Amino acid sequence: MEITVFRDGAVLLLNVAGDGVPEDAEVLHNGGFQVGDRTHYLAELTRLRHVIAVDDGMKHRDQVAWGKPVYLWDGKSRRAAIMAVLDETGLPPLFSFQHQPGQALANLSLSARGNATVYLEVPAGSAPQEHLTRYRQLSAYLYPPAVLPDWFKYQWLSWYVYYMDINEDLLVRQIDAITDHFGDLGPWHIIVDAGWYIAEGREGSEWRSVDREKFPRGLRWLVDYAHSRDVRVVLYFTAPYLNSREQSWDWLGLRTLIERHPEWLILLDEEEPFDDFAYDFQNPELRDYMKLVMRDFFLRYGVDGIKLDGLGSAGDAVLYSAEGGAFSLSDRAVGQTMDIYRFVYEEATRYRPDAYVESGWIVPAMANPYAHTFRYGDEEPLFTRPYPLPGLIEHIDYTAYQQGLLGQRSNMGAIYGDPNESSINAWWLGAGLAMGAQTSISFNFETLTPASINLYRSLLAPYRPFKGTMFVDRRLEQQVFSTRVGDTWHVGVLNRAPTARRITVEPSALGLPRGASFHVYDVEEGRARHASGGHSLTVEPESFRLLVVRAEPGVMWTNSVVGSFPEPVEGRLSYSVQAPPTIDGVLQLYVSETPTVYFGGTRLDPSVDPFSGHEGYNYDGDAGLVILWLPAGAGGVLTIERP
């Protein structure tokens, strides 16, 4: 099939099904793309690849996750093309691009195994958001996202706190600390990560063997305890890889399962020691076993969800073992990706219709109906770090692409390390707010100081993942991005440079018309100011700033639980307020004129002595902020009357 003519705005669905189409047929062959000196493209299988190609004749080749687009654009003209294989093929599609010296057209092809329908568009517009609009709409129609459980909100992950050394007592202590300090903010769930089952090549290492040395009363007891404290439990599971090695901290070491049922497995090694395998999900006996595993999860243990790990690989299609060895990604293993997605989701929701499923590594667009959130590799608590342990910058950019441009729910990874020392944790949570995405917490809640409890409560109180409208930067490398929930924007400002920079937040970054006015609260400075037509700030080298923006009076920042009343009265703001149970409460509201403040029906006097042991407030007229403080545990109705 030859495609050499593109029309702006044209969308073609090319179906190459039919007799005579060979296996491995190229569904686009020598498709000409008009180029300049530099052509960019994005392609993704286990990681996002941004390639800048010049006219050197080099042939670039990349595998692409099912349903995900290859997005090309010319560096000068911004002329773009989008192509994607919309059907599930035996292996991920293969994209190639080649620009011969001096040629005006570059050759590109998209190869798929078997019959396939291909999406091809040459979009109008000048920015990625505009280019990918119709792809995003089609993807949402073909692969509608799974409905989030109504209990989904805050997530704690055991992995970076305890790694494989989890046990019943440690998890109970974390559940208690979570609910004591943060439970009033909304529903929590914990992920009991690898280490709950017998692994490491020990006797009895297989999925149906709970490690009773760690959980003497069984997983069901732990789940019931968590539920008694209004905390849900999500349990770890990984496929398709496993090994027969006997070594500590090897969560893939299921030697007993391998020795008992080698016929269920695909051998991945081509030479000794022959100890790396993948599950063969086409084997009916293996599927029956895995059905029993899923039944254990949701009936025997009573968990609320599943973390599906290992579907892809680290780095350039390589999965690393605990001892540093590596083996290449197996075609037979990768080809099972969608089958595993469907199997896990269907089994989970068969037992628990509101089960939560999260996944990562290979995240095809057509997996959207079979998992609720998708992670990008693992994470490292650094400002920047290459895949497969991406830092903050890499997670921000991928979330802008994944969620902002493609419409796939993003899990921005976990924050971990010492929560009382590292600023990267606050930046990462702030970026999650500004992206409207999921961010997980994986530090020890028992070690939090009162100051840290205040910080994290303030960052978590407005957290509403996937509830808002997201606005990403027009460039692929994000600088200013925001999410609006209700009448509040959370804005991320990112300086990647090694020197300080002056960055301006334009109204367009908020979806507001040019020249619009708004009120800005700088979380780092703890100051508010009015902005007209834009807001400029100096951002330190390699750092992140979180801003809160409102166009109308209301709550800017708080560590407390605040609810508004459905029928506001002219000139009056009314809220139900509940201070934290273990620290004093603080509430900052944008009010344009000097107010009169009532709490619990009693008029409060202004004070300059915050946390004086009683309710009080002050008003900063220059900043337009009412700052209210309350003793720990205090609650009531706050009323602010404006003149």
C-alpha positions, -999 to 999 in steps of 0.1 A, spaced: 0 0 0 15 34 -10 6 66 8 23 96 -5 -3 124 -3 -15 139 29 -43 164 34 -45 187 64 -72 175 88 -77 142 69 -84 110 90 -81 76 73 -89 43 88 -71 17 66 -83 -19 70 -59 -43 55 -79 -74 64 -86 -98 36 -72 -126 15 -36 -124 4 -24 -103 34 7 -121 46 17 -124 82 40 -95 92 24 -74 64 34 -38 65 1 -20 68 18 12 58 46 8 32 69 36 22 45 62 33 60 96 23 61 123 50 71 158 40 100 169 62 125 196 69 160 193 83 149 178 116 119 154 122 107 145 157 86 115 166 73 100 198 68 62 201 61 41 232 63 5 242 77 2 277 90 38 277 84 70 258 110 75 230 115 110 217 136 107 185 150 136 165 159 124 131 180 142 104 186 134 68 214 110 73 198 79 58 197 62 92 167 39 97 150 43 131 129 15 144 107 14 175 80 -9 188 47 7 197 22 -4 224 -12 -15 209 -35 14 202 -8 40 211 1 65 184 33 73 166 33 111 166 56 128 141 62 165 135 86 186 115 108 208 136 102 240 115 68 238 99 52 219 128 36 197 101 25 166 119 13 130 113 -3 105 136 -6 68 130 -17 39 152 -27 3 149 -62 0 164 -65 -38 165 -48 -62 189 -21 -80 169 1 -109 180 31 -86 187 33 -48 192 35 -29 159 69 -19 146 75 17 133 104 27 111 115 61 98 142 69 73 152 103 58 176 101 29 200 130 24 186 158 3 151 142 0 119 162 7 100 131 17 110 106 44 100 70 43 79 56 72 63 23 78 42 7 105 43 -31 106 18 -53 123 14 -91 125 -19 -103 110 -49 -82 100 -51 -47 114 -70 -14 111 -47 16 110 -55 52 120 -37 78 100 -42 115 104 -24 146 92 -39 171 117 -43 208 116 -30 231 143 4 240 157 6 223 191 5 187 204 -28 193 222 -44 203 189 -27 176 168 -39 148 191 -75 159 197 -92 135 173 -69 106 182 -78 112 219 -115 112 211 -113 81 191 -92 63 217 -118 72 244 -145 57 222 -127 25 213 -111 19 247 -132 36 273 -115 39 307 -126 16 335 -149 33 360 -129 42 391 -142 27 424 -160 53 445 -135 45 474 -105 54 453 -84 84 466 -53 82 487 -27 54 483 1 42 506 26 17 492 46 -8 514 75 -13 490 99 16 497 92 14 534 99 -23 540 107 -38 506 103 -76 510 105 -74 548 68 -66 554 49 -83 582 16 -81 600 27 -59 628 45 -33 607 15 -29 584 -9 -26 613 12 2 627 12 20 593 -26 16 591 -30 31 625 -7 61 618 -25 68 585 -59 68 600 -49 87 631 -32 116 612 -49 116 578 -80 94 579 -104 124 581 -93 136 547 -110 108 528 -107 71 519 -73 54 519 -60 22 505 -27 5 511 -8 -17 486 7 -47 502 35 -52 478 58 -81 470 68 -102 501 34 -114 513 37 -148 495 65 -173 498 92 -164 472 130 -162 470 131 -198 458 122 -212 492 102 -244 497 66 -238 489 73 -207 468 42 -201 447 12 -177 446 -12 -197 469 13 -198 498 10 -168 522 42 -163 541 30 -173 576 62 -162 593 53 -127 583 15 -130 586 9 -156 614 -28 -148 615 -31 -148 577 -39 -121 552 -76 -122 559 -69 -110 595 -49 -80 582 -75 -71 556 -103 -73 582 -83 -51 605 -77 -25 578 -114 -25 569 -122 -19 606 -102 13 603 -118 23 570 -87 14 549 -89 -7 518 -62 -32 508 -47 -38 473 -25 -69 469 6 -73 447 7 -98 417 32 -100 389 32 -116 354 45 -129 331 80 -134 345 94 -157 372 126 -176 380 138 -207 399 167 -190 417 171 -194 454 181 -159 466 170 -133 491 148 -104 480 138 -122 448 101 -117 445 101 -136 412 117 -167 427 89 -192 426 110 -224 424 83 -247 438 58 -236 412 83 -241 384 94 -276 396 58 -288 400 45 -274 367 72 -268 341 46 -274 314 29 -242 323 59 -221 315 79 -207 286 117 -211 290 134 -178 282 171 -187 286 190 -199 256 219 -213 276 225 -225 312 215 -222 340 180 -222 324 163 -205 353 143 -177 337 107 -183 326 74 -167 316 39 -180 323 21 -195 293 -14 -180 296 -25 -201 267 -22 -232 289 -56 -240 302 -42 -256 334 -22 -225 342 -53 -204 337 -73 -226 361 -45 -222 387 -45 -184 382 -82 -184 386 -77 -200 420 -51 -173 428 -76 -146 420 -103 -163 440 -79 -164 469 -73 -127 466 -109 -116 465 -128 -143 485 -103 -159 508 -83 -128 517 -111 -103 509 -88 -77 493 -102 -47 474 -78 -45 444 -47 -58 427 -14 -42 417 -4 -59 384 33 -56 379 59 -68 354 40 -67 322 69 -49 305 106 -47 312 132 -23 323 152 -2 299 157 -14 264 135 -44 266 156 -60 293 144 -74 326 171 -74 353 174 -102 379 183 -96 416 218 -107 409 224 -84 380 219 -108 352 196 -99 323 176 -115 296 158 -100 266 121 -96 264 104 -127 249 80 -123 220 58 -150 235 57 -132 268 50 -98 253 24 -112 230 3 -122 261 1 -86 275 -35 -79 266 -46 -114 275 -32 -109 311 -48 -75 314 -82 -89 305 -78 -120 326 -68 -101 358 -95 -74 354 -123 -98 346 -114 -122 375 -111 -93 399 -144 -76 390 -162 -110 389 -156 -113 427 -156 -76 435 -173 -53 410 -157 -22 426 -122 -38 426 -93 -15 418 -66 -26 393 -34 -7 386 -6 -16 362 25 -3 345 55 -8 322 36 -18 290 4 4 290 -14 0 257 -43 23 249 -66 -7 245 -58 -17 281 -77 13 294 -109 -7 300 -89 -33 321 -70 -12 346 -77 21 364 -43 37 365 -10 31 347 25 36 360 56 47 340 84 24 351 95 28 387 107 60 403 136 76 421 132 106 445 154 129 424 147 160 403 157 141 371 168 106 363 166 84 332 142 56 327 137 29 341 138 48 374 125 82 362 127 113 384 103 141 389 108 158 355 104 125 336 72 117 354 58 152 348 66 150 310 52 115 307 20 124 325 15 154 303 18 131 273 -1 101 287 -30 119 304 -29 153 289 -25 143 252 -37 107 251 -63 106 278 -49 76 298 -50 79 336 -15 84 349 0 70 381 29 94 387 47 70 410 55 69 447 73 94 469 97 78 494 127 84 516 128 106 547 96 126 546 109 151 571 140 161 551 135 157 513 118 186 494 114 163 464 84 146 482 65 179 485 74 188 449 62 154 436 29 156 455 25 192 443 31 182 407 5 154 411 -20 181 422 -11 203 392 -14 173 369 -47 160 384 -30 125 384 -25 98 410 6 100 433 14 73 458 30 77 493 56 52 504 73 65 535 70 56 572 40 75 586 52 68 622 83 90 617 64 122 607 70 153 627 41 178 634 55 201 607 55 173 582 20 162 591 9 198 585 28 199 551 14 166 538 -21 173 550 -21 206 532 -9 189 500 -34 161 504 -65 181 514 -72 194 479 -62 161 462 -89 150 437 -72 127 411 -88 126 377 -117 149 388 -105 181 371 -97 197 338 -60 195 328 -41 221 309 -6 211 297 22 232 283 22 237 245 57 223 245 64 186 252 89 195 279 66 210 306 72 244 322 37 256 333 8 232 337 -24 232 357 -55 213 367 -88 230 376 -112 213 400 -143 234 407 -133 270 410 -97 263 421 -66 258 399 -34 241 411 -5 252 389 29 237 385 59 258 375 90 239 366 125 252 360 148 226 345 177 249 340 208 251 362 203 288 367 173 307 382 147 318 356 118 342 355 87 323 344 53 338 336 20 320 342 -3 332 314 -41 331 316 -40 305 288 -22 281 311 -54 281 331 -78 279 302 -88 316 308 -91 343 281 -61 366 274 -58 394 299 -79 377 326 -73 386 363 -69 360 390 -56 357 426 -24 336 432 -12 319 464 25 308 463 27 277 485 64 280 490 63 317 500 30 314 519 19 346 502 -9 357 480 -12 385 454 -35 397 426 -25 391 390 -38 408 359 -30 393 325 -4 369 340 18 362 370 56 362 369 79 346 395 116 337 398 121 300 401 153 286 416 176 263 395 162 228 390 132 232 412 94 231 412 69 257 425 32 250 433 7 279 430 -30 280 439 -52 302 417 -87 314 421 -107 340 401 -133 344 428 -131 345 467 -128 312 485 -105 287 500 -68 289 489 -49 266 512 -57 245 543 -46 215 564 -82 210 575 -113 193 561 -135 220 545 -169 217 529 -189 244 513 -227 249 515 -247 244 483 -266 277 484 -242 306 489 -256 339 501 -246 372 484 -217 388 502 -212 358 525 -190 327 524 -199 297 545 -180 265 551 -180 236 574 -145 232 589 -129 204 608 -94 209 622 -70 179 621 -72 155 650 -35 157 660 -23 192 650 -38 227 650 -58 237 620 -50 265 595 -73 278 568 -64 306 543 -91 322 522 -90 348 494 -114 376 504 -112 408 484 -123 432 512 -120 435 550 -144 408 563 -164 400 595 -156 364 606 -179 341 626 -171 305 638 -198 283 653 -221 314 654 -196 334 675 -179 365 660 -142 362 662 -118 391 670 -88 396 648 -55 385 664 -18 385 655 -11 355 677 -18 323 657 -21 290 676 -28 308 709 -50 280 721 -83 294 709 -100 301 676 -87 333 659 -79 349 626 -61 378 610 -67 396 577 -38 405 554 -53 433 533 -24 435 509 -26 398 501 -64 396 504 -62 366 528 -82 357 558 -60 333 579 -80 313 604 -65 290 630 -82 264 652 -71 240 679 -67 204 670 -100 186 667 -121 218 666 -150 219 642 -179 241 632 -194 265 606 -172 293 594 -190 323 580 -173 353 564 -193 384 556 -179 408 531 -189 445 531 
